[in-house]
Amino acid sequence: MEVIKRVCDKVAVMDKGKIVESGNIINVFSNPQHSITKSFVKTIFNEELSFSTVNKSFKDSLIIKIIMREEHNTATLLEELKQQFNVSTFILSGTITAVKGNPLSILLLRINGPHLDIANAKNYIQNHVFYTEIISKPQLKNQGMSITS
């Protein structure tokens, strides 16, 4: 995998002799669609935090996985969330690697605050990074609100 991410411009992933996913290496590595591709990519990023642990531990928080490419800046994103929304943001885990010389990072963020501010922060993140995945939504108690994906 190290050679592939340093040398290749395009990649094809095969399963049982058939191509299941192909494309620009940065696109495939930053947003894998097939389960076999996802397992390959995990070997590069070593996601250490168990999602099941996250779901049990942070019931009042939004847990969101984000993938950022070189055009995104983690420090800027976290500062903007702090300034624009009444939320606290914590990095639960993160990995940065280079794919074809371009930085690619995966962060698992925990976001706390009033539910409306969490929802607004989630929308902001989804509009400002390459890829997001909601891991866990805050449990709302008698507020008649939900945070949608």
C-alpha positions in Angstrom: 0.0 0.0 0.0 2.9 2.4 0.7 4.2 2.1 -2.8 0.7 2.5 -4.3 0.0 5.7 -2.4 3.4 7.2 -3.3 3.7 6.2 -7.0 0.3 5.6 -8.5 -2.0 8.2 -10.1 -4.9 5.7 -10.6 -5.8 2.6 -8.7 -8.1 -0.4 -9.3 -9.2 -2.7 -6.5 -10.0 -6.3 -7.3 -12.1 -8.8 -5.4 -12.3 -12.4 -6.6 -10.8 -11.5 -10.0 -13.2 -8.6 -10.7 -12.5 -4.8 -10.4 -14.8 -3.5 -7.7 -13.6 0.0 -7.5 -11.2 2.2 -9.6 -10.3 5.8 -10.2 -8.0 8.6 -9.2 -5.9 7.4 -6.2 -6.8 10.4 -4.0 -10.5 9.9 -4.7 -10.5 6.2 -4.0 -8.3 6.5 -0.9 -10.3 9.4 0.6 -13.8 8.0 -0.1 -13.7 4.2 -0.6 -17.0 2.7 -1.6 -16.4 -1.1 -1.6 -15.9 -3.0 1.6 -12.6 -4.5 0.4 -11.3 -1.0 -0.5 -12.4 0.3 2.9 -10.4 -2.5 4.6 -7.3 -1.6 2.5 -7.6 2.0 3.3 -7.9 1.2 7.1 -4.5 -0.4 6.9 -3.1 3.0 5.9 -4.9 5.1 8.4 -5.0 2.7 11.4 -8.3 4.0 12.8 -7.8 3.1 16.5 -11.0 4.3 18.2 -13.7 1.7 18.2 -17.0 3.2 16.9 -19.0 1.0 19.3 -17.0 2.5 22.2 -17.8 5.9 20.9 -21.5 5.2 20.7 -21.7 4.1 24.3 -19.4 6.8 25.8 -20.6 10.1 24.3 -24.4 10.0 24.3 -24.8 13.8 24.5 -22.2 14.5 21.7 -22.1 14.4 17.9 -19.4 12.1 16.8 -18.4 12.8 13.2 -15.7 11.3 11.0 -14.2 13.8 8.5 -11.8 13.3 5.7 -9.9 16.3 4.5 -7.6 16.8 1.5 -4.8 19.2 1.1 -7.1 22.2 0.4 -8.6 21.9 3.9 -7.0 23.0 7.1 -7.8 21.3 10.4 -6.7 24.2 12.6 -8.8 26.6 10.6 -11.8 24.4 10.7 -11.7 23.9 14.5 -11.2 27.6 15.0 -14.1 28.5 12.8 -16.4 26.0 14.7 -15.3 27.6 18.0 -15.9 31.2 16.8 -19.2 30.7 14.9 -21.0 28.1 17.0 -21.5 27.6 20.8 -19.8 24.2 20.7 -16.7 22.5 22.1 -14.8 20.3 19.7 -12.4 17.5 20.6 -10.3 15.4 18.3 -10.8 11.7 19.4 -8.4 10.3 16.9 -6.7 11.4 13.8 -4.3 10.3 11.1 -2.5 12.2 8.4 -0.8 10.5 5.5 0.5 11.5 2.0 -1.1 10.0 -1.1 0.8 10.8 -4.2 2.5 13.6 -2.2 -0.8 15.2 -1.2 -1.9 15.2 2.5 -5.0 13.3 3.4 -6.3 13.2 6.9 -9.0 11.4 8.8 -10.3 12.9 12.0 -12.9 11.6 14.4 -14.4 14.6 16.2 -16.6 14.9 19.3 -18.8 18.0 19.3 -20.6 19.1 22.4 -23.0 22.0 23.0 -26.6 23.1 22.7 -28.4 20.8 20.2 -29.2 23.5 17.7 -25.5 24.7 17.7 -24.4 21.1 17.2 -26.7 20.8 14.2 -25.4 24.0 12.7 -21.8 23.0 13.3 -22.5 19.6 11.6 -23.9 21.4 8.5 -20.9 23.7 8.4 -18.5 20.8 8.5 -20.4 19.0 5.8 -20.1 22.0 3.6 -16.4 22.6 4.2 -14.6 19.3 4.1 -14.3 16.6 1.4 -16.2 13.8 3.2 -18.2 13.3 6.4 -19.8 10.4 8.2 -22.0 10.7 11.2 -20.9 8.1 13.7 -23.2 9.0 16.6 -25.8 11.6 17.1 -26.6 13.2 20.5 -29.6 11.7 22.3 -32.1 14.5 22.7 -34.3 14.4 25.8 -37.8 15.8 25.5 -36.7 18.6 23.2 -38.6 17.5 20.1 -35.4 18.0 18.0 -33.3 15.8 16.0 -30.0 16.1 14.2 -30.3 14.7 10.8 -27.6 13.2 8.6 
